[in-house]
Amino acid sequence: MKQHEDVPPLSGMRISRLLSIATLNLPTEEKRRLAKGGTSVTPSIPIQPLLRFFSRPGNKIVFYGMTGYPPSLIDLENPPFMLSYSASLPKAGDRIIALAGSRQSDYEGLRAAYALGKALAETGFTLLVSNSNGFDRWARLGSQSADRRSFVLCDCGLGTKRITSNRSLRGEHLISPFLPYEEVSPQSCLSRNVLTAALSTAVIIGQAPKRSGALHVAGCALDLGKDVFVHQSGIGSKPNQEGSRFLHQSGAPIVGGDDPDQPVVV
């Protein structure tokens, strides 16, 4: 099933079949079996809106097993059957640093996120962040200030208002493992965190409270054998630093100095 990394040059019926399979609540391995066989498939939702979405310029799609599908996702327990994206996808050998932090970061945390994103971009790294506000958004803005775009792994479909109405995402390399109009849910956030860890070379955590998504990203990265660091701004006694402080106390090294404008070496 090897094809070009953009919309596969298959017949309309074949694309319809793959999208129909993507709507099913089945493990990826079962979806792959259906994609290879001739069994009739009834989608769980109408696929006409999905076909219209992917017919628009700039909306791209790749299915598991096709050329362009990120190799770092293949060995996951249940990799996504389909990825939507807007520009390009990470490739083997890319220097990708995932950044994650609290949506409720304070002024110091946001300033540190901006400086960290800018410093990493200027050093030649590519950021991988979420579409969330707070730490992740300001890290994206820092990378933009260095004229470098980030990979943004979204927790919902690329056709939802949560994405299309967010001006800070314009021009970024958006990626989603969800159907175009699938809204955010607690489960989608957890899935997004797993993929963030898998696609990155290393992870840096900023300010993060207990039981936060940022700590889940860190845990997933450690499970995959990735390096995890805590930025200096995440160390302190504030509630929004409890998780990142615990991560450092558990062995994660600190990066960045007391001055968030100083360069970061990873």
ChimeraX attribute file (.defattr): number of C-alpha atoms within 10 A of each C-alpha:
attribute: neighborCount
match mode: 1-to-1
recipient: residues
	/A:1	12
	/A:2	12
	/A:3	15
	/A:4	13
	/A:5	17
	/A:6	21
	/A:7	16
	/A:8	19
	/A:9	11
	/A:10	10
	/A:11	9
	/A:12	10
	/A:13	9
	/A:14	13
	/A:15	15
	/A:16	18
	/A:17	18
	/A:18	20
	/A:19	22
	/A:20	20
	/A:21	23
	/A:22	24
	/A:23	19
	/A:24	16
	/A:25	11
	/A:26	13
	/A:27	13
	/A:28	19
	/A:29	15
	/A:30	13
	/A:31	20
	/A:32	19
	/A:33	11
	/A:34	16
	/A:35	19
	/A:36	10
	/A:37	9
	/A:38	8
	/A:39	9
	/A:40	8
	/A:41	14
	/A:42	12
	/A:43	17
	/A:44	12
	/A:45	11
	/A:46	12
	/A:47	17
	/A:48	10
	/A:49	12
	/A:50	17
	/A:51	15
	/A:52	10
	/A:53	17
	/A:54	17
	/A:55	12
	/A:56	9
	/A:57	8
	/A:58	12
	/A:59	19
	/A:60	20
	/A:61	20
	/A:62	23
	/A:63	25
	/A:64	22
	/A:65	16
	/A:66	16
	/A:67	16
	/A:68	19
	/A:69	24
	/A:70	18
	/A:71	16
	/A:72	17
	/A:73	18
	/A:74	15
	/A:75	9
	/A:76	13
	/A:77	10
	/A:78	13
	/A:79	18
	/A:80	21
	/A:81	25
	/A:82	22
	/A:83	21
	/A:84	26
	/A:85	25
	/A:86	19
	/A:87	15
	/A:88	16
	/A:89	19
	/A:90	20
	/A:91	14
	/A:92	11
	/A:93	7
	/A:94	12
	/A:95	14
	/A:96	22
	/A:97	26
	/A:98	28
	/A:99	30
	/A:100	32
	/A:101	36
	/A:102	27
	/A:103	20
	/A:104	15
	/A:105	24
	/A:106	15
	/A:107	11
	/A:108	12
	/A:109	26
	/A:110	25
	/A:111	18
	/A:112	29
	/A:113	33
	/A:114	23
	/A:115	24
	/A:116	28
	/A:117	32
	/A:118	27
	/A:119	22
	/A:120	23
	/A:121	24
	/A:122	17
	/A:123	13
	/A:124	11
	/A:125	20
	/A:126	22
	/A:127	26
	/A:128	29
	/A:129	26
	/A:130	27
	/A:131	21
	/A:132	20
	/A:133	17
	/A:134	20
	/A:135	30
	/A:136	29
	/A:137	23
	/A:138	23
	/A:139	32
	/A:140	31
	/A:141	21
	/A:142	26
	/A:143	25
	/A:144	19
	/A:145	16
	/A:146	15
	/A:147	12
	/A:148	21
	/A:149	21
	/A:150	28
	/A:151	28
	/A:152	24
	/A:153	22
	/A:154	26
	/A:155	27
	/A:156	25
	/A:157	24
	/A:158	25
	/A:159	19
	/A:160	15
	/A:161	12
	/A:162	17
	/A:163	19
	/A:164	12
	/A:165	11
	/A:166	12
	/A:167	8
	/A:168	15
	/A:169	19
	/A:170	12
	/A:171	13
	/A:172	17
	/A:173	18
	/A:174	25
	/A:175	27
	/A:176	22
	/A:177	26
	/A:178	24
	/A:179	20
	/A:180	21
	/A:181	16
	/A:182	15
	/A:183	16
	/A:184	15
	/A:185	11
	/A:186	8
	/A:187	10
	/A:188	17
	/A:189	16
	/A:190	16
	/A:191	18
	/A:192	22
	/A:193	26
	/A:194	21
	/A:195	21
	/A:196	28
	/A:197	30
	/A:198	25
	/A:199	24
	/A:200	23
	/A:201	20
	/A:202	22
	/A:203	26
	/A:204	23
	/A:205	30
	/A:206	33
	/A:207	34
	/A:208	32
	/A:209	24
	/A:210	17
	/A:211	10
	/A:212	17
	/A:213	19
	/A:214	26
	/A:215	23
	/A:216	18
	/A:217	28
	/A:218	30
	/A:219	18
	/A:220	19
	/A:221	25
	/A:222	16
	/A:223	12
	/A:224	13
	/A:225	13
	/A:226	17
	/A:227	17
	/A:228	24
	/A:229	23
	/A:230	28
	/A:231	28
	/A:232	23
	/A:233	27
	/A:234	29
	/A:235	22
	/A:236	13
	/A:237	9
	/A:238	14
	/A:239	12
	/A:240	24
	/A:241	23
	/A:242	19
	/A:243	25
	/A:244	31
	/A:245	27
	/A:246	18
	/A:247	24
	/A:248	19
	/A:249	11
	/A:250	9
	/A:251	11
	/A:252	20
	/A:253	15
	/A:254	19
	/A:255	19
	/A:256	19
	/A:257	13
	/A:258	11
	/A:259	11
	/A:260	21
	/A:261	16
	/A:262	13
	/A:263	17
	/A:264	17
	/A:265	9
	/A:266	14
